[in-house]
Amino acid sequence: MYSRERLNEKAQVIKMDDLLLQKIAGEFGTPLYVYDGDRIESQYRRLKGMLPKEFNVYYSLKSNPTLGIAGLFRGLGSGIEVASAGELYLALQAGFDPRDIIFTSPGKTREELEYAVEHQIYSINIESIAEAELINQIGSLRSRQINVAIRINPDFNLSGAGIKMAGVPTQFGIDQSQLAEAFQSLKSLSFVKIIGIHVYTGTQMLSTQNILANMEAIIKLALELAEQYQFKLEFLDLGGGFGVPYFPGEAPFDETGLRQGMAAVWDTYRNQLPGGVNMAVESGRYLTAESGVFLTQILYTKECKGLKYAVCDGGSNQHANSAFLGRHIRNNFPMHVLGKHELPTELTVVGPLCTPTDVIGQKVMLPAVTPGDIISIDKSGAYGLSNSPLFFLSHPLPAEVVHYQNKTVIIRERGKLEDFVKGQSFIPEMTPLANS
Ligand SMILES: Cc1ncc(COP(=O)(O)O)c(C=O)c1O
């Protein structure tokens, strides 16, 4: 028997190699997402290890909203951060205790708030006073106080995030300049209980200095607000934005530096914070990105006006991020051809869609390929399927599998043609039967 520590050491060295990926693709078909569960586990433990022991990690479900991965995080002891009623439903189905669930979104509907209240989740992170008023009404109908944390868009703009979500004009949170007014209004909402503060400064941060500066600034702000507006800080959600390197020139953040820096920050502030405060970070990308690959098989190769193309069975409809959609920098995701190591030549990798934007690798250097070869788009475990226009051109959803502790299990079945008409109906006069 391995001890827990020994198992963790082992998990860090297990890597899905090409032979294994080829075997998995043979069994489950392509296009296919494959996630390395052992790697996810080790990422979770690494992140926990960088933070003081009092800190809790909330898995950001948006990065990979599957029961399989969410269930893995639940098993590891993680909390979960959800951004819609759909994600909340999934989190509950995955067995999360409502006390480990937080809900953040600038546009929660009344129905979504009622659903969250009904399940008594730990915190609804409110993003406006109008939202707090709605929660107050819901609480008053149930004669119960509802726990909320106030999401703030602070005045500080500590650069470093790939996509900034605070310190600049955004739809997220309550602007720091409006807090006096906001706290005044909150005072009159007797069914809303302020339990804490939330700030999320942005995603894809690769500078340890910036992450630390953000965290420290958020703690200071929360302490000032708790003092000024006289509420007990039970929950302090520092966001996160822990990034991973994808492109040439990017390097991982310095994990040792983060661990030492966080310990120093914690040493400075722990005694100023109330005992037992729930110190939280949220993370999706760091926990899942590097453990997933998207496997797409080459259907055809062709040349056109001097460019070599590989046309694959899965494209930007299933992995929009790799096709530069929603990103401002046109960089190729890291990718490789399974089992091929010859000298690379230039190849443009495209999907099956009839749009010129369906390019998942532009002029990439890859070994010579033939139809049947499988291309692995690496670092695809976060915001792959969840950030893709899946309905575009009606290709069935790819299957998703997890390889964990030497077993490969399917966590989402491949989609079917019927999926595209599910829930649809004809104009009555125009049903095929009416016309026959
Ligand atoms: C409020 C909030 N929390 C957490 C996350 C997850 O970020 P990441 O995947 O960078 O960890 C996001 C991503 O946009 C977010 O908006």
The ligand as an SDF file (V2000), in Angstrom:
LIG
                    3D

 16 16  0  0  0  0  0  0  0  0999 V2000
  -15.2840   35.1730  -10.8150 C   0  0  0  0  0  0  0  0  0  0  0  0
  -14.3550   34.1700  -11.4270 C   0  0  0  0  0  0  0  0  0  0  0  0
  -13.8020   33.2540  -10.6220 N   0  0  0  0  0  0  0  0  0  0  0  0
  -12.9590   32.3170  -11.1040 C   0  0  0  0  0  0  0  0  0  0  0  0
  -12.6450   32.2650  -12.4490 C   0  0  0  0  0  0  0  0  0  0  0  0
  -11.7190   31.1960  -12.9270 C   0  0  0  0  0  0  0  0  0  0  0  0
  -10.5310   31.7160  -13.3960 O   0  0  0  0  0  0  0  0  0  0  0  0
   -9.2860   30.8070  -13.7440 P   0  0  0  0  0  0  0  0  0  0  0  0
   -9.7520   29.7600  -14.6850 O   0  0  0  0  0  0  0  0  0  0  0  0
   -8.3290   31.7560  -14.3760 O   0  0  0  0  0  0  0  0  0  0  0  0
   -8.7580   30.2090  -12.5030 O   0  0  0  0  0  0  0  0  0  0  0  0
  -13.1900   33.2150  -13.3360 C   0  0  0  0  0  0  0  0  0  0  0  0
  -12.8510   33.1910  -14.7560 C   0  0  0  0  0  0  0  0  0  0  0  0
  -13.2020   34.0240  -15.5510 O   0  0  0  0  0  0  0  0  0  0  0  0
  -14.0880   34.1870  -12.8000 C   0  0  0  0  0  0  0  0  0  0  0  0
  -14.6630   35.0970  -13.5900 O   0  0  0  0  0  0  0  0  0  0  0  0
  1  2  1  0
  2  3  1  0
  2 15  2  0
  3  4  2  0
  4  5  1  0
  5  6  1  0
  5 12  2  0
  6  7  1  0
  7  8  1  0
  8  9  2  0
  8 10  1  0
  8 11  1  0
 12 13  1  0
 12 15  1  0
 13 14  2  0
 15 16  1  0
M  END
$$$$
